[in-house]
Amino acid sequence: MRTPDRYIELIEKGESPLGGEEFLDESTQQFERDSLAMRTSHGVPLEAFDSLEEIAHLVSVDEGRVTLTPKARLVAEPSDRST
């Protein structure tokens, strides 16, 4: 829904505000979970990665969990896998 006004209008009419939906396969769901978890203090298990070589400057590893560094969190954007 693009605007709160449109959302409210649809709800007041008793209509669904659902603008669309997508169905993801298990692999894509896992990728999305990990991508979001990387942005949290909980992070992702180290075992989720084959290698950290290319992203070592962007991540921290602590007690087997990989998280983005504070600087990397500032520039991280959710991926758009639909394009």
Distance bins in CASP14 RR format, pairs under 12 A and 6 or more apart:
PFRMAT RR
TARGET T0000
AUTHOR 0000-0000-0000
RMODE 2
METHOD distances of the structure
MODEL  1
1 7 1 0 1 0 0 0 0 0 0 0 0
1 8 0 0 0 0 1 0 0 0 0 0 0
1 9 0 0 0 0 1 0 0 0 0 0 0
1 10 1 0 0 1 0 0 0 0 0 0 0
1 11 0 0 0 0 1 0 0 0 0 0 0
1 15 0 0 0 0 0 1 0 0 0 0 0
1 16 0 0 0 0 0 1 0 0 0 0 0
1 17 1 0 1 0 0 0 0 0 0 0 0
1 18 0 0 0 0 1 0 0 0 0 0 0
1 19 1 0 0 1 0 0 0 0 0 0 0
1 20 0 0 0 0 1 0 0 0 0 0 0
2 9 0 0 0 0 0 1 0 0 0 0 0
2 10 0 0 0 0 0 1 0 0 0 0 0
2 17 0 0 0 0 0 1 0 0 0 0 0
2 19 0 0 0 0 1 0 0 0 0 0 0
3 9 0 0 0 0 1 0 0 0 0 0 0
3 10 0 0 0 0 0 1 0 0 0 0 0
3 17 0 0 0 0 0 1 0 0 0 0 0
4 10 0 0 0 0 0 1 0 0 0 0 0
4 11 0 0 0 0 0 1 0 0 0 0 0
4 17 0 0 0 0 0 1 0 0 0 0 0
5 11 0 0 0 0 0 1 0 0 0 0 0
5 12 0 0 0 0 0 1 0 0 0 0 0
5 17 0 0 0 0 0 1 0 0 0 0 0
6 12 0 0 0 0 0 1 0 0 0 0 0
6 13 0 0 0 0 0 1 0 0 0 0 0
6 15 0 0 0 0 0 1 0 0 0 0 0
6 17 1 0 0 1 0 0 0 0 0 0 0
6 19 0 0 0 0 0 1 0 0 0 0 0
7 13 0 0 0 0 0 1 0 0 0 0 0
7 14 0 0 0 0 0 1 0 0 0 0 0
7 15 0 0 0 0 0 1 0 0 0 0 0
7 16 0 0 0 0 0 1 0 0 0 0 0
7 17 1 0 1 0 0 0 0 0 0 0 0
7 18 0 0 0 0 0 1 0 0 0 0 0
7 19 0 0 0 0 1 0 0 0 0 0 0
8 14 0 0 0 0 0 1 0 0 0 0 0
8 15 0 0 0 0 0 1 0 0 0 0 0
8 17 0 0 0 0 1 0 0 0 0 0 0
9 15 0 0 0 0 1 0 0 0 0 0 0
9 17 0 0 0 0 1 0 0 0 0 0 0
10 16 1 0 0 1 0 0 0 0 0 0 0
10 17 1 0 1 0 0 0 0 0 0 0 0
10 18 0 0 0 0 1 0 0 0 0 0 0
10 19 0 0 0 0 1 0 0 0 0 0 0
11 17 1 0 0 1 0 0 0 0 0 0 0
11 18 0 0 0 0 0 1 0 0 0 0 0
20 82 0 0 0 0 0 1 0 0 0 0 0
22 28 0 0 0 0 1 0 0 0 0 0 0
22 29 0 0 0 0 0 1 0 0 0 0 0
22 32 0 0 0 0 0 1 0 0 0 0 0
22 80 0 0 0 0 0 1 0 0 0 0 0
22 81 0 0 0 0 1 0 0 0 0 0 0
22 82 1 0 0 1 0 0 0 0 0 0 0
23 29 0 0 0 0 1 0 0 0 0 0 0
23 82 0 0 0 0 0 1 0 0 0 0 0
24 30 0 0 0 0 1 0 0 0 0 0 0
24 31 0 0 0 0 1 0 0 0 0 0 0
24 32 1 0 0 1 0 0 0 0 0 0 0
24 33 0 0 0 0 0 1 0 0 0 0 0
24 81 0 0 0 0 1 0 0 0 0 0 0
24 82 0 0 0 0 0 1 0 0 0 0 0
25 31 0 0 0 0 1 0 0 0 0 0 0
25 32 0 0 0 0 0 1 0 0 0 0 0
25 81 0 0 0 0 0 1 0 0 0 0 0
26 32 0 0 0 0 0 1 0 0 0 0 0
26 33 0 0 0 0 0 1 0 0 0 0 0
27 33 0 0 0 0 0 1 0 0 0 0 0
27 34 0 0 0 0 0 1 0 0 0 0 0
27 81 0 0 0 0 0 1 0 0 0 0 0
28 34 0 0 0 0 0 1 0 0 0 0 0
28 35 0 0 0 0 0 1 0 0 0 0 0
28 79 0 0 0 0 0 1 0 0 0 0 0
28 81 1 0 0 1 0 0 0 0 0 0 0
28 82 0 0 0 0 0 1 0 0 0 0 0
29 35 0 0 0 0 0 1 0 0 0 0 0
29 36 0 0 0 0 0 1 0 0 0 0 0
29 81 0 0 0 0 0 1 0 0 0 0 0
30 36 0 0 0 0 0 1 0 0 0 0 0
30 37 0 0 0 0 0 1 0 0 0 0 0
30 44 0 0 0 0 0 1 0 0 0 0 0
30 45 0 0 0 0 0 1 0 0 0 0 0
30 48 0 0 0 0 1 0 0 0 0 0 0
31 37 0 0 0 0 0 1 0 0 0 0 0
31 38 0 0 0 0 0 1 0 0 0 0 0
31 44 0 0 0 0 0 1 0 0 0 0 0
31 48 0 0 0 0 1 0 0 0 0 0 0
31 78 0 0 0 0 0 1 0 0 0 0 0
31 79 1 0 0 1 0 0 0 0 0 0 0
31 81 1 0 0 1 0 0 0 0 0 0 0
32 38 0 0 0 0 0 1 0 0 0 0 0
32 39 0 0 0 0 0 1 0 0 0 0 0
32 44 0 0 0 0 0 1 0 0 0 0 0
32 78 0 0 0 0 1 0 0 0 0 0 0
32 79 0 0 0 0 1 0 0 0 0 0 0
32 80 0 0 0 0 0 1 0 0 0 0 0
32 81 1 0 0 1 0 0 0 0 0 0 0
32 82 0 0 0 0 0 1 0 0 0 0 0
33 39 0 0 0 0 0 1 0 0 0 0 0
33 40 0 0 0 0 0 1 0 0 0 0 0
33 42 0 0 0 0 0 1 0 0 0 0 0
33 43 0 0 0 0 0 1 0 0 0 0 0
33 44 0 0 0 0 1 0 0 0 0 0 0
33 45 0 0 0 0 0 1 0 0 0 0 0
33 48 0 0 0 0 1 0 0 0 0 0 0
34 40 0 0 0 0 0 1 0 0 0 0 0
34 42 0 0 0 0 0 1 0 0 0 0 0
34 43 0 0 0 0 1 0 0 0 0 0 0
34 44 1 0 1 0 0 0 0 0 0 0 0
34 45 0 0 0 0 1 0 0 0 0 0 0
34 46 0 0 0 0 0 1 0 0 0 0 0
34 47 0 0 0 0 0 1 0 0 0 0 0
34 48 1 0 1 0 0 0 0 0 0 0 0
34 49 0 0 0 0 1 0 0 0 0 0 0
34 65 0 0 0 0 0 1 0 0 0 0 0
34 66 0 0 0 0 1 0 0 0 0 0 0
34 67 0 0 0 0 0 1 0 0 0 0 0
34 68 0 0 0 0 0 1 0 0 0 0 0
34 79 0 0 0 0 0 1 0 0 0 0 0
35 43 0 0 0 0 0 1 0 0 0 0 0
35 44 0 0 0 0 1 0 0 0 0 0 0
35 48 0 0 0 0 0 1 0 0 0 0 0
35 66 0 0 0 0 0 1 0 0 0 0 0
35 68 0 0 0 0 0 1 0 0 0 0 0
35 76 0 0 0 0 1 0 0 0 0 0 0
35 77 0 0 0 0 1 0 0 0 0 0 0
35 78 1 0 0 1 0 0 0 0 0 0 0
35 79 1 0 0 1 0 0 0 0 0 0 0
35 80 0 0 0 0 0 1 0 0 0 0 0
35 81 0 0 0 0 1 0 0 0 0 0 0
36 42 0 0 0 0 0 1 0 0 0 0 0
36 43 0 0 0 0 1 0 0 0 0 0 0
36 44 0 0 0 0 1 0 0 0 0 0 0
36 68 0 0 0 0 0 1 0 0 0 0 0
36 76 0 0 0 0 0 1 0 0 0 0 0
36 77 0 0 0 0 0 1 0 0 0 0 0
36 78 1 0 0 1 0 0 0 0 0 0 0
36 79 0 0 0 0 0 1 0 0 0 0 0
37 43 1 0 1 0 0 0 0 0 0 0 0
37 44 1 0 1 0 0 0 0 0 0 0 0
37 45 0 0 0 0 1 0 0 0 0 0 0
37 48 0 0 0 0 1 0 0 0 0 0 0
37 65 0 0 0 0 1 0 0 0 0 0 0
37 66 0 0 0 0 1 0 0 0 0 0 0
37 67 0 0 0 0 1 0 0 0 0 0 0
37 68 0 0 0 0 0 1 0 0 0 0 0
37 76 0 0 0 0 0 1 0 0 0 0 0
38 44 1 0 1 0 0 0 0 0 0 0 0
38 45 0 0 0 0 0 1 0 0 0 0 0
38 48 0 0 0 0 1 0 0 0 0 0 0
38 49 0 0 0 0 0 1 0 0 0 0 0
38 52 0 0 0 0 0 1 0 0 0 0 0
38 55 0 0 0 0 1 0 0 0 0 0 0
38 58 0 0 0 0 1 0 0 0 0 0 0
38 59 1 0 0 1 0 0 0 0 0 0 0
38 60 0 0 0 0 0 1 0 0 0 0 0
38 61 0 0 0 0 0 1 0 0 0 0 0
38 65 0 0 0 0 0 1 0 0 0 0 0
38 66 1 0 0 1 0 0 0 0 0 0 0
38 67 1 0 0 1 0 0 0 0 0 0 0
38 68 1 0 1 0 0 0 0 0 0 0 0
38 69 0 0 0 0 0 1 0 0 0 0 0
38 72 0 0 0 0 1 0 0 0 0 0 0
38 73 0 0 0 0 1 0 0 0 0 0 0
38 76 1 0 0 1 0 0 0 0 0 0 0
38 77 0 0 0 0 0 1 0 0 0 0 0
38 78 0 0 0 0 0 1 0 0 0 0 0
38 79 0 0 0 0 0 1 0 0 0 0 0
39 58 0 0 0 0 0 1 0 0 0 0 0
39 59 0 0 0 0 0 1 0 0 0 0 0
39 66 0 0 0 0 0 1 0 0 0 0 0
39 67 0 0 0 0 1 0 0 0 0 0 0
39 68 1 0 0 1 0 0 0 0 0 0 0
39 69 0 0 0 0 0 1 0 0 0 0 0
39 70 0 0 0 0 0 1 0 0 0 0 0
39 72 0 0 0 0 1 0 0 0 0 0 0
39 73 1 0 0 1 0 0 0 0 0 0 0
39 74 0 0 0 0 0 1 0 0 0 0 0
39 75 0 0 0 0 0 1 0 0 0 0 0
39 76 1 0 1 0 0 0 0 0 0 0 0
39 77 0 0 0 0 1 0 0 0 0 0 0
39 78 0 0 0 0 1 0 0 0 0 0 0
39 79 0 0 0 0 0 1 0 0 0 0 0
40 65 0 0 0 0 1 0 0 0 0 0 0
40 66 0 0 0 0 0 1 0 0 0 0 0
40 67 1 0 0 1 0 0 0 0 0 0 0
40 68 0 0 0 0 1 0 0 0 0 0 0
40 73 0 0 0 0 1 0 0 0 0 0 0
40 76 0 0 0 0 0 1 0 0 0 0 0
41 60 0 0 0 0 0 1 0 0 0 0 0
41 62 0 0 0 0 1 0 0 0 0 0 0
41 63 0 0 0 0 0 1 0 0 0 0 0
41 65 0 0 0 0 1 0 0 0 0 0 0
41 66 0 0 0 0 0 1 0 0 0 0 0
41 67 1 0 0 1 0 0 0 0 0 0 0
41 68 0 0 0 0 1 0 0 0 0 0 0
41 69 0 0 0 0 0 1 0 0 0 0 0
41 70 0 0 0 0 0 1 0 0 0 0 0
41 73 0 0 0 0 0 1 0 0 0 0 0
42 62 0 0 0 0 0 1 0 0 0 0 0
42 63 0 0 0 0 0 1 0 0 0 0 0
42 64 0 0 0 0 0 1 0 0 0 0 0
42 65 1 0 0 1 0 0 0 0 0 0 0
42 66 0 0 0 0 0 1 0 0 0 0 0
42 67 1 0 0 1 0 0 0 0 0 0 0
42 68 0 0 0 0 0 1 0 0 0 0 0
43 49 0 0 0 0 0 1 0 0 0 0 0
43 59 0 0 0 0 1 0 0 0 0 0 0
43 60 0 0 0 0 1 0 0 0 0 0 0
43 61 0 0 0 0 1 0 0 0 0 0 0
43 62 0 0 0 0 1 0 0 0 0 0 0
43 63 0 0 0 0 0 1 0 0 0 0 0
43 64 0 0 0 0 1 0 0 0 0 0 0
43 65 1 0 1 0 0 0 0 0 0 0 0
43 66 1 0 0 1 0 0 0 0 0 0 0
43 67 1 0 1 0 0 0 0 0 0 0 0
43 68 0 0 0 0 1 0 0 0 0 0 0
43 69 0 0 0 0 0 1 0 0 0 0 0
43 73 0 0 0 0 0 1 0 0 0 0 0
44 52 0 0 0 0 0 1 0 0 0 0 0
44 55 0 0 0 0 0 1 0 0 0 0 0
44 59 0 0 0 0 1 0 0 0 0 0 0
44 60 0 0 0 0 0 1 0 0 0 0 0
44 61 0 0 0 0 0 1 0 0 0 0 0
44 62 0 0 0 0 0 1 0 0 0 0 0
44 64 0 0 0 0 1 0 0 0 0 0 0
44 65 1 0 0 1 0 0 0 0 0 0 0
44 66 1 0 1 0 0 0 0 0 0 0 0
44 67 1 0 0 1 0 0 0 0 0 0 0
44 68 0 0 0 0 1 0 0 0 0 0 0
45 61 0 0 0 0 0 1 0 0 0 0 0
45 62 0 0 0 0 0 1 0 0 0 0 0
45 63 0 0 0 0 0 1 0 0 0 0 0
45 64 1 0 0 1 0 0 0 0 0 0 0
45 65 1 0 0 1 0 0 0 0 0 0 0
45 66 1 0 0 1 0 0 0 0 0 0 0
45 67 0 0 0 0 0 1 0 0 0 0 0
46 52 0 0 0 0 1 0 0 0 0 0 0
46 59 0 0 0 0 1 0 0 0 0 0 0
46 60 0 0 0 0 0 1 0 0 0 0 0
46 61 1 0 0 1 0 0 0 0 0 0 0
46 62 0 0 0 0 1 0 0 0 0 0 0
46 63 0 0 0 0 1 0 0 0 0 0 0
46 64 1 0 1 0 0 0 0 0 0 0 0
46 65 1 0 0 1 0 0 0 0 0 0 0
46 66 1 0 1 0 0 0 0 0 0 0 0
46 67 0 0 0 0 0 1 0 0 0 0 0
47 61 0 0 0 0 0 1 0 0 0 0 0
47 64 0 0 0 0 1 0 0 0 0 0 0
47 65 0 0 0 0 0 1 0 0 0 0 0
47 66 0 0 0 0 1 0 0 0 0 0 0
48 59 0 0 0 0 0 1 0 0 0 0 0
48 61 0 0 0 0 0 1 0 0 0 0 0
48 64 0 0 0 0 0 1 0 0 0 0 0
48 65 0 0 0 0 1 0 0 0 0 0 0
48 66 1 0 0 1 0 0 0 0 0 0 0
48 67 0 0 0 0 0 1 0 0 0 0 0
49 55 0 0 0 0 1 0 0 0 0 0 0
49 56 0 0 0 0 0 1 0 0 0 0 0
49 59 0 0 0 0 1 0 0 0 0 0 0
49 61 0 0 0 0 1 0 0 0 0 0 0
49 64 0 0 0 0 0 1 0 0 0 0 0
49 65 0 0 0 0 0 1 0 0 0 0 0
49 66 1 0 0 1 0 0 0 0 0 0 0
51 59 0 0 0 0 0 1 0 0 0 0 0
51 66 0 0 0 0 0 1 0 0 0 0 0
52 58 0 0 0 0 1 0 0 0 0 0 0
52 59 1 0 0 1 0 0 0 0 0 0 0
52 60 0 0 0 0 0 1 0 0 0 0 0
52 61 1 0 0 1 0 0 0 0 0 0 0
52 64 0 0 0 0 0 1 0 0 0 0 0
52 66 1 0 0 1 0 0 0 0 0 0 0
52 67 0 0 0 0 0 1 0 0 0 0 0
52 68 0 0 0 0 0 1 0 0 0 0 0
53 59 0 0 0 0 0 1 0 0 0 0 0
55 61 0 0 0 0 0 1 0 0 0 0 0
55 66 0 0 0 0 1 0 0 0 0 0 0
55 67 0 0 0 0 0 1 0 0 0 0 0
55 68 0 0 0 0 1 0 0 0 0 0 0
55 69 0 0 0 0 0 1 0 0 0 0 0
55 72 0 0 0 0 1 0 0 0 0 0 0
55 76 0 0 0 0 0 1 0 0 0 0 0
56 66 0 0 0 0 0 1 0 0 0 0 0
56 68 0 0 0 0 0 1 0 0 0 0 0
56 69 0 0 0 0 0 1 0 0 0 0 0
56 72 0 0 0 0 0 1 0 0 0 0 0
57 68 0 0 0 0 0 1 0 0 0 0 0
57 69 1 0 0 1 0 0 0 0 0 0 0
57 71 0 0 0 0 1 0 0 0 0 0 0
57 72 0 0 0 0 1 0 0 0 0 0 0
57 75 0 0 0 0 0 1 0 0 0 0 0
58 66 0 0 0 0 1 0 0 0 0 0 0
58 67 0 0 0 0 1 0 0 0 0 0 0
58 68 1 0 0 1 0 0 0 0 0 0 0
58 69 1 0 0 1 0 0 0 0 0 0 0
58 70 0 0 0 0 0 1 0 0 0 0 0
58 71 1 0 0 1 0 0 0 0 0 0 0
58 72 1 0 1 0 0 0 0 0 0 0 0
58 73 0 0 0 0 1 0 0 0 0 0 0
58 74 0 0 0 0 0 1 0 0 0 0 0
58 75 0 0 0 0 1 0 0 0 0 0 0
58 76 0 0 0 0 1 0 0 0 0 0 0
59 65 0 0 0 0 0 1 0 0 0 0 0
59 66 1 0 1 0 0 0 0 0 0 0 0
59 67 1 0 0 1 0 0 0 0 0 0 0
59 68 1 0 0 1 0 0 0 0 0 0 0
59 69 1 0 0 1 0 0 0 0 0 0 0
59 70 0 0 0 0 0 1 0 0 0 0 0
59 71 0 0 0 0 0 1 0 0 0 0 0
59 72 1 0 0 1 0 0 0 0 0 0 0
59 73 0 0 0 0 0 1 0 0 0 0 0
59 76 0 0 0 0 0 1 0 0 0 0 0
60 66 1 0 0 1 0 0 0 0 0 0 0
60 67 1 0 1 0 0 0 0 0 0 0 0
60 68 1 0 0 1 0 0 0 0 0 0 0
60 69 1 0 1 0 0 0 0 0 0 0 0
60 70 0 0 0 0 1 0 0 0 0 0 0
60 71 0 0 0 0 0 1 0 0 0 0 0
60 72 0 0 0 0 1 0 0 0 0 0 0
60 73 0 0 0 0 0 1 0 0 0 0 0
61 67 0 0 0 0 1 0 0 0 0 0 0
61 68 0 0 0 0 0 1 0 0 0 0 0
61 69 0 0 0 0 0 1 0 0 0 0 0
62 69 0 0 0 0 0 1 0 0 0 0 0
66 72 0 0 0 0 0 1 0 0 0 0 0
67 73 0 0 0 0 1 0 0 0 0 0 0
67 76 0 0 0 0 0 1 0 0 0 0 0
68 74 0 0 0 0 1 0 0 0 0 0 0
68 75 0 0 0 0 1 0 0 0 0 0 0
68 76 1 0 1 0 0 0 0 0 0 0 0
68 77 0 0 0 0 0 1 0 0 0 0 0
69 75 0 0 0 0 0 1 0 0 0 0 0
69 76 0 0 0 0 0 1 0 0 0 0 0
70 76 0 0 0 0 0 1 0 0 0 0 0
END
